[in-house]
């Protein structure tokens, strides 16, 4: 019984071929293609409004040098948002519940921000490892601590995204199992658990959106430190 709860997190396959790449590229099909018409549809207008809103929110804490990353950060935000929301549908698979996928997204982008800082302003980037006015005996220990905290940033990004989505999916499956089990014996309790399930689903929609935003926002803050 316990193993069946975690079956939803196993990567789907067909004839031994993993389908995780299809699951990751499917959200791109939901984005309406742009056209040259003067009068666009309501969906296209809503899409452009949302992209402008996301770009404005992500670029606000960055200076002009960081605006070069607008396309990457906005695309990543929309990509994570669609994957997280589609994963809440029945009989679907959420790639971001796999730690390998989250780390594959977090590590290269974090490394790119770090290398950007080391290339443009190496003294300032290395200066973050040692606060000003540190006593001499504490210098080696502080350098090790700051280096460790710097290196675990991509791990924290990936684990935060995966853990929050995994916990939410497990709670939804546990409560839905309890609802169907109690339907025949205790219908009143089953209705109450169904109400809790609906409220939890709304909460998970909010969590899916917030986690996508937090993931990209932290990357933008790391970028701001290095530019």
DRENPA-776519 format. One record per residue (C-alpha): z, y negated, x negated; residue in three letters; residue number from 1. Coordinates in Angstrom, 2 decimals. Each point is the difference from the previous one (the first is absolute). Layout:
- pz py px aa i
- Z Y X ALA NUM;
...
END
This chain:
- pz py px aa i
- 0.00 0.00 0.00 UNK 1;
- 0.91 -2.40 -2.81 UNK 2;
- -3.20 0.75 -1.85 UNK 3;
- -2.13 -0.87 3.04 UNK 4;
- 1.37 -3.56 -0.03 UNK 5;
- -1.52 -0.56 -3.43 UNK 6;
- -3.34 1.62 0.77 UNK 7;
- -1.30 -3.37 1.21 UNK 8;
- 0.29 -1.34 -3.57 UNK 9;
- -2.13 2.72 -1.58 UNK 10;
- -3.47 -1.09 -0.99 UNK 11;
- -2.57 1.33 2.53 UNK 12;
- -2.84 2.18 -1.27 UNK 13;
- -3.11 1.62 1.42 UNK 14;
- -1.32 3.17 -1.66 UNK 15;
- 2.17 -0.79 -2.99 UNK 16;
- -1.39 -3.54 -0.31 UNK 17;
- 2.67 -2.74 0.20 UNK 18;
- -0.67 -2.58 2.69 UNK 19;
- 2.31 -2.70 -1.33 UNK 20;
- -2.96 -2.05 -1.27 UNK 21;
- -1.53 -0.01 3.47 UNK 22;
- 3.36 -1.05 1.45 UNK 23;
- 0.14 -2.91 -2.46 UNK 24;
- -3.58 -1.17 0.58 UNK 25;
- 0.04 0.36 3.81 UNK 26;
- 1.79 -3.36 0.63 UNK 27;
- -2.97 -1.80 -1.56 UNK 28;
- -2.14 1.22 2.90 UNK 29;
- 2.21 -1.89 2.46 UNK 30;
- -0.71 -3.39 -1.58 UNK 31;
- -2.91 -1.67 1.84 UNK 32;
- -2.96 -0.79 -2.21 UNK 33;
- -0.93 -3.64 -0.45 UNK 34;
- -3.24 -1.37 1.44 UNK 35;
- -1.98 -3.23 -0.20 UNK 36;
- 0.45 -1.01 3.62 UNK 37;
- 1.42 -3.39 0.86 UNK 38;
- 1.91 1.43 2.95 UNK 39;
- 2.13 2.95 -1.04 UNK 40;
- 2.03 2.40 2.08 UNK 41;
- 3.68 -0.36 0.77 UNK 42;
- 0.79 2.87 -2.35 UNK 43;
- -1.74 -1.72 -2.91 UNK 44;
- 1.77 -3.26 0.77 UNK 45;
- 3.36 1.76 0.14 UNK 46;
- -0.78 1.80 -3.24 UNK 47;
- -0.87 -3.23 -1.83 UNK 48;
- 3.11 -1.72 1.37 UNK 49;
- 2.21 2.85 -1.20 UNK 50;
- -1.62 0.11 -3.46 UNK 51;
- 0.44 -3.77 -0.39 UNK 52;
- 3.64 0.26 1.08 UNK 53;
- 0.73 2.84 -2.45 UNK 54;
- -1.78 -1.77 -2.85 UNK 55;
- 1.92 -3.22 0.65 UNK 56;
- 3.35 1.80 0.05 UNK 57;
- -0.72 1.92 -3.22 UNK 58;
- -1.44 -2.95 -1.93 UNK 59;
- 2.76 -2.47 0.90 UNK 60;
- 2.42 0.99 -2.83 UNK 61;
- -2.82 0.18 -2.58 UNK 62;
- -1.55 -2.83 -1.99 UNK 63;
- -3.73 -0.57 -0.32 UNK 64;
- -0.37 2.59 -2.76 UNK 65;
- 1.37 2.67 2.30 UNK 66;
- -2.53 -0.80 2.73 UNK 67;
- -2.51 2.13 -1.90 UNK 68;
- 1.96 2.99 1.31 UNK 69;
- -0.46 -1.00 3.65 UNK 70;
- -2.71 2.57 0.70 UNK 71;
- 1.92 2.87 -1.61 UNK 72;
- 3.33 -0.76 1.65 UNK 73;
- -1.46 -0.70 3.46 UNK 74;
- -2.13 3.15 -0.10 UNK 75;
- 3.03 2.06 -1.07 UNK 76;
- 2.10 -1.50 2.80 UNK 77;
- -2.57 0.85 2.68 UNK 78;
- -0.56 3.46 -1.50 UNK 79;
- 3.71 0.87 0.03 UNK 80;
- 0.48 -1.49 3.46 UNK 81;
- -2.78 2.09 1.55 UNK 82;
- 1.12 3.20 -1.74 UNK 83;
- 3.63 -0.45 1.05 UNK 84;
- -0.86 -0.81 3.63 UNK 85;
- -2.55 2.80 0.36 UNK 86;
- 2.59 2.44 -1.35 UNK 87;
- 2.14 -0.61 3.08 UNK 88;
- -2.65 1.48 2.29 UNK 89;
- 0.41 3.66 1.05 UNK 90;
- -1.70 2.66 -2.13 UNK 91;
- -0.69 -2.42 -2.84 UNK 92;
- 0.91 -0.04 -3.67 UNK 93;
- 1.53 -2.92 -1.87 UNK 94;
- -1.11 -0.04 -3.66 UNK 95;
- 2.73 -2.48 -0.95 UNK 96;
- 2.67 2.62 0.78 UNK 97;
- -1.19 1.69 -3.20 UNK 98;
- 1.84 -1.42 -3.01 UNK 99;
- -3.03 0.63 -2.19 UNK 100;
- -2.15 -2.27 2.16 UNK 101;
- 2.58 -2.79 0.06 UNK 102;
- 0.48 0.17 -3.76 UNK 103;
- -3.76 0.08 -0.52 UNK 104;
- -0.18 -3.31 1.85 UNK 105;
- 3.10 -1.58 -1.55 UNK 106;
- -0.29 0.91 -3.68 UNK 107;
- -3.51 -1.35 -0.82 UNK 108;
- 0.59 -3.29 1.81 UNK 109;
- 3.42 -0.49 -1.59 UNK 110;
- -1.49 0.79 -3.42 UNK 111;
- -2.79 -2.51 0.65 UNK 112;
- 2.53 -2.76 0.73 UNK 113;
- 1.96 0.91 -3.13 UNK 114;
- -3.07 0.02 -2.24 UNK 115;
- -1.10 -3.32 1.51 UNK 116;
- 3.27 -1.56 -1.06 UNK 117;
- -0.08 1.52 -3.47 UNK 118;
- -3.54 -1.28 -0.53 UNK 119;
- 0.42 -3.53 1.37 UNK 120;
- 3.59 -0.82 -0.98 UNK 121;
- 1.51 2.75 -2.17 UNK 122;
- 3.05 -2.01 -1.11 UNK 123;
- 0.99 -0.83 3.59 UNK 124;
- -0.54 3.57 1.21 UNK 125;
- 2.06 1.47 -2.84 UNK 126;
- 2.60 -2.72 0.52 UNK 127;
- 0.90 1.54 3.37 UNK 128;
- 1.48 2.95 -1.89 UNK 129;
- 2.69 -2.19 -1.59 UNK 130;
- 1.68 -2.78 1.99 UNK 131;
- 0.67 -3.22 -1.83 UNK 132;
- 3.50 -0.40 -1.42 UNK 133;
- 0.74 3.73 -0.25 UNK 134;
- 2.78 0.84 -2.49 UNK 135;
- -1.28 1.75 -3.12 UNK 136;
- 1.94 3.29 0.51 UNK 137;
- -1.51 0.40 3.49 UNK 138;
- -3.61 -0.56 -1.04 UNK 139;
- -0.95 3.70 -0.58 UNK 140;
- 1.66 1.15 3.22 UNK 141;
- -1.60 -2.76 2.11 UNK 142;
- -3.44 0.68 -1.45 UNK 143;
- 0.33 3.68 0.94 UNK 144;
- 1.26 -0.83 3.49 UNK 145;
- -2.73 -2.57 0.70 UNK 146;
- -2.69 2.32 -1.38 UNK 147;
- 1.24 2.82 2.22 UNK 148;
- 0.06 -2.25 3.06 UNK 149;
- -3.54 -1.13 -0.82 UNK 150;
- -1.33 3.53 -0.39 UNK 151;
- 1.50 1.30 3.25 UNK 152;
- -1.68 -2.69 2.11 UNK 153;
- -3.06 2.11 0.87 UNK 154;
- 2.26 2.98 0.75 UNK 155;
- 2.09 -2.15 2.32 UNK 156;
- -3.13 -1.26 1.77 UNK 157;
- -1.33 3.49 0.60 UNK 158;
- 3.32 1.58 0.98 UNK 159;
- 0.86 -2.85 2.41 UNK 160;
- -3.29 0.37 1.85 UNK 161;
- 0.08 3.80 0.12 UNK 162;
- 3.68 0.33 0.90 UNK 163;
- -0.08 -2.44 2.90 UNK 164;
- -3.09 1.56 1.59 UNK 165;
- 1.22 3.56 -0.57 UNK 166;
- 3.41 -0.72 1.54 UNK 167;
- -1.60 -1.59 3.05 UNK 168;
- -2.39 2.90 0.58 UNK 169;
- 2.83 2.51 -0.32 UNK 170;
- 2.13 -1.89 2.53 UNK 171;
- -2.89 -0.15 2.45 UNK 172;
- -0.62 3.73 -0.31 UNK 173;
- 3.69 0.89 0.31 UNK 174;
- 0.49 -2.10 3.15 UNK 175;
- -3.26 1.17 1.57 UNK 176;
- 1.04 3.63 -0.64 UNK 177;
- 3.36 -0.66 1.64 UNK 178;
- -1.74 -1.65 2.98 UNK 179;
- -2.24 2.99 0.69 UNK 180;
- 2.83 2.48 -0.58 UNK 181;
- 2.39 -1.72 2.40 UNK 182;
- -2.61 -0.62 2.71 UNK 183;
- 0.61 3.36 1.73 UNK 184;
- 3.78 0.20 -0.35 UNK 185;
- 1.25 -3.61 0.07 UNK 186;
- -2.69 -2.29 1.44 UNK 187;
- 2.23 -3.08 0.08 UNK 188;
- 0.82 0.30 -3.69 UNK 189;
- -3.67 0.67 -0.65 UNK 190;
- -0.95 -3.28 1.69 UNK 191;
- 2.54 -1.85 -2.12 UNK 192;
- -1.38 1.53 -3.20 UNK 193;
- -3.50 -0.88 1.20 UNK 194;
- 1.09 -3.63 0.34 UNK 195;
- 1.45 0.14 -3.52 UNK 196;
- -3.29 1.49 -1.20 UNK 197;
- -2.00 -2.87 1.50 UNK 198;
- 2.29 -2.57 -1.60 UNK 199;
- -0.19 1.83 -3.33 UNK 200;
- -3.79 0.06 0.18 UNK 201;
- -0.07 -3.78 0.47 UNK 202;
- 2.38 -0.32 -2.94 UNK 203;
- -2.23 2.19 -2.16 UNK 204;
- -3.03 -2.14 0.82 UNK 205;
- 1.96 -2.99 -1.30 UNK 206;
- 1.14 1.97 -3.07 UNK 207;
- -3.59 1.03 -0.78 UNK 208;
- -1.10 -3.63 0.07 UNK 209;
- 3.01 -1.29 -1.93 UNK 210;
- -0.28 2.62 -2.75 UNK 211;
- -3.66 -0.83 -0.57 UNK 212;
- 0.88 -3.69 -0.23 UNK 213;
- 2.99 0.57 -2.30 UNK 214;
- -2.06 2.21 -2.34 UNK 215;
- -2.65 -2.69 -0.50 UNK 216;
- 2.50 -2.87 -0.01 UNK 217;
- 1.96 1.54 -2.87 UNK 218;
- -3.22 0.47 -1.94 UNK 219;
- -0.79 -3.68 0.53 UNK 220;
- 3.47 -0.95 -1.24 UNK 221;
- -0.47 2.15 -3.09 UNK 222;
- -3.31 -1.76 -0.54 UNK 223;
- 1.64 -3.41 0.34 UNK 224;
- 2.46 0.88 -2.76 UNK 225;
- -2.87 0.71 -2.39 UNK 226;
- -2.26 -2.96 0.70 UNK 227;
END
